[in-house]
Amino acid sequence: MGSRSVMFALIALLVMIHGQLWFGRGSIANVAQLQKQLKAQFQSNQQAEHANLQLAAEVKDLKEGLEMIEEKARMELGMIKVNEIYVQIAKN
């Protein structure tokens, strides 16, 4: 009788452990989902880092020279120099 209750207790413990493995907090599906989220976050971080590097380069250019300021004024504000003719070509 004693060995039978020990066997049932061990089987119950084994079932509980398997339940945690398949359906619990640290389950295989949960770990796969967390890995997927981690990969997406890593890609997002890489994109943000790339954008930060571009902005840092732009800030450096703005601090060091007037060429970047002139380019921004031309592209974003449509400014032209004195005695300069602006020509716009429309593509069909």
C-alpha positions in Angstrom: 0.0 0.0 0.0 2.9 2.4 0.8 4.8 1.8 -2.4 1.6 2.3 -4.4 0.9 5.7 -2.9 4.6 6.7 -3.5 4.2 5.6 -7.2 0.9 7.7 -7.5 2.6 10.7 -5.9 5.6 10.4 -8.3 3.2 10.0 -11.3 1.2 13.1 -10.1 4.5 15.0 -9.8 5.5 14.0 -13.3 2.2 15.1 -14.7 2.5 18.5 -12.9 6.0 18.9 -14.3 4.9 18.1 -17.8 1.9 20.4 -17.4 4.3 23.3 -16.6 6.5 22.3 -19.5 3.7 22.5 -22.1 1.3 25.0 -20.6 3.0 27.0 -17.8 4.9 30.2 -17.6 8.1 28.7 -18.9 6.5 26.5 -21.4 7.9 25.8 -24.9 5.3 27.9 -26.6 5.9 30.8 -24.2 9.6 30.7 -24.7 9.1 30.6 -28.5 6.9 33.7 -28.2 9.4 35.5 -26.1 12.2 34.7 -28.5 10.0 36.1 -31.3 9.4 39.3 -29.4 13.1 39.5 -28.6 14.0 39.2 -32.2 11.5 41.9 -33.2 12.8 44.2 -30.4 16.4 43.6 -31.6 15.4 44.6 -35.2 13.6 47.7 -33.9 16.7 48.6 -31.8 18.9 48.3 -34.9 16.6 50.6 -36.9 16.6 53.1 -34.1 20.4 52.9 -33.9 20.8 53.5 -37.6 18.5 56.5 -37.4 20.5 57.8 -34.5 23.7 57.5 -36.4 22.2 59.4 -39.3 21.0 62.1 -37.1 24.4 62.3 -35.3 26.2 62.7 -38.7 23.7 65.4 -39.7 24.3 67.3 -36.4 28.1 67.0 -37.0 27.7 68.4 -40.5 25.6 71.2 -39.3 28.1 72.1 -36.6 31.1 71.9 -38.9 30.1 73.4 -42.2 27.7 75.6 -44.2 27.3 73.1 -47.0 24.7 71.1 -45.1 22.8 74.2 -44.1 22.8 75.3 -47.8 21.6 71.9 -48.9 18.8 71.9 -46.4 17.7 75.4 -47.3 17.6 74.4 -51.0 15.8 71.1 -50.6 13.4 71.9 -47.8 12.7 75.6 -48.2 13.3 76.0 -52.0 15.8 78.7 -51.5 18.1 79.8 -54.4 21.2 81.9 -54.5 21.4 85.4 -55.9 21.6 85.4 -59.8 20.7 81.7 -59.8 18.0 80.3 -62.1 15.7 77.6 -60.7 14.7 75.0 -63.2 12.2 72.2 -62.4 11.8 69.3 -64.8 8.5 67.4 -64.6 8.6 63.7 -65.4 5.6 62.0 -66.9 
